[in-house]
Amino acid sequence: MANQILSMNKLKEVLRYQMEGLSKREISKQTELSRYTVEKYLFIFDSHPLSFKELVKLSDPELHSIVFQSVEVKHQWDSLYTLFTSMETELRRTIRSLNELKLKIIY
């Protein structure tokens, strides 16, 4: 069941159980989702400015846009992270050059 998109009904079920005060483990058992999947979606919902009560009332397309907007943002971060390795390499070269220059000046 890895990497499968959940139905909006299942996500609303997770929200309802969270509002009832169930633990992530209990929600996982009730919904037959992994605890990590429950944590993932609760994190997405918790990061949103709407309360859980307001999120449950949203239409399926509205809820879908909230859940999968965060996936699009993640992809944007992934593309940004690919730039870090090249920047790190460039910084190391610059530092190495500066250290070599410093040694030439000292000696």
C-alpha positions as CSV (number, residue, x, y, z in Angstrom):
1,M,0.0,0.0,0.0
2,A,3.0,2.3,-0.1
3,N,2.8,5.5,-2.0
4,Q,-0.9,5.2,-2.8
5,I,-3.1,8.2,-2.7
6,L,-5.7,8.1,0.0
7,S,-9.3,8.9,-0.6
8,M,-10.6,12.2,0.9
9,N,-13.1,10.2,3.0
10,K,-10.1,8.4,4.6
11,L,-8.4,11.6,5.3
12,K,-11.5,13.1,6.8
13,E,-11.8,10.0,9.0
14,V,-8.2,10.6,10.2
15,L,-9.2,14.2,11.0
16,R,-12.3,13.1,12.9
17,Y,-10.4,10.6,15.0
18,Q,-7.8,13.2,15.8
19,M,-10.6,15.6,17.0
20,E,-12.0,12.8,19.2
21,G,-8.6,12.6,20.9
22,L,-7.4,9.3,19.6
23,S,-3.7,8.7,19.5
24,K,-1.9,8.2,16.2
25,R,-1.5,4.5,17.0
26,E,-5.3,4.2,17.6
27,I,-6.1,6.2,14.5
28,S,-3.8,3.9,12.6
29,K,-5.6,0.8,13.8
30,Q,-9.1,2.3,13.1
31,T,-8.3,3.5,9.6
32,E,-6.0,0.5,8.7
33,L,-3.2,3.0,7.7
34,S,0.4,2.9,8.9
35,R,1.2,5.1,11.8
36,Y,3.7,7.0,9.6
37,T,1.0,7.7,7.1
38,V,-1.3,9.0,9.8
39,E,1.6,11.2,11.1
40,K,2.3,12.5,7.6
41,Y,-1.2,13.7,7.0
42,L,-1.7,15.0,10.5
43,F,1.5,17.0,10.0
44,I,0.1,18.5,6.7
45,F,-3.2,19.3,8.4
46,D,-1.5,20.7,11.5
47,S,0.7,23.0,9.3
48,H,-2.4,24.5,7.6
49,P,-4.0,27.6,9.1
50,L,-7.5,26.1,9.2
51,S,-8.5,24.0,12.3
52,F,-9.2,20.3,12.0
53,K,-12.9,21.1,12.4
54,E,-12.8,23.5,9.5
55,L,-10.8,21.0,7.4
56,V,-13.3,18.2,7.9
57,K,-16.1,20.5,6.5
58,L,-14.2,21.2,3.3
59,S,-15.3,19.7,0.0
60,D,-13.2,16.8,-1.4
61,P,-11.5,19.0,-4.1
62,E,-10.6,21.7,-1.5
63,L,-9.1,19.1,0.9
64,H,-7.3,17.5,-2.0
65,S,-5.7,20.8,-3.0
66,I,-4.5,21.3,0.6
67,V,-3.0,17.9,0.9
68,F,-1.3,17.8,-2.5
69,Q,-0.2,21.5,-2.4
70,S,2.3,20.4,0.2
71,V,3.6,17.7,-2.1
72,E,4.2,20.3,-4.8
73,V,6.1,22.5,-2.3
74,K,8.2,19.5,-1.4
75,H,9.2,19.0,-5.0
76,Q,10.2,22.7,-5.1
77,W,12.4,22.1,-2.1
78,D,13.9,19.0,-3.7
79,S,15.0,21.1,-6.8
80,L,16.5,23.7,-4.5
81,Y,18.5,21.0,-2.6
82,T,20.1,19.8,-5.8
83,L,21.8,23.2,-6.0
84,F,23.3,22.8,-2.6
85,T,25.9,20.2,-3.7
86,S,27.2,22.4,-6.4
87,M,27.3,25.4,-4.1
88,E,29.1,23.4,-1.5
89,T,31.7,22.3,-4.1
90,E,32.2,25.8,-5.2
91,L,32.6,27.0,-1.6
92,R,35.2,24.3,-0.9
93,R,37.2,25.4,-3.9
94,T,37.1,29.0,-2.8
95,I,38.2,28.2,0.7
96,R,41.0,26.0,-0.6
97,S,42.2,28.8,-2.9
98,L,42.0,31.3,0.0
99,N,44.0,29.0,2.2
100,E,46.6,28.5,-0.5
101,L,46.9,32.3,-1.0
102,K,47.2,32.8,2.8
103,L,50.0,30.2,2.9
104,K,51.9,32.0,0.1
105,I,51.6,35.3,1.9
106,I,52.8,33.9,5.2
107,Y,55.8,32.1,3.6
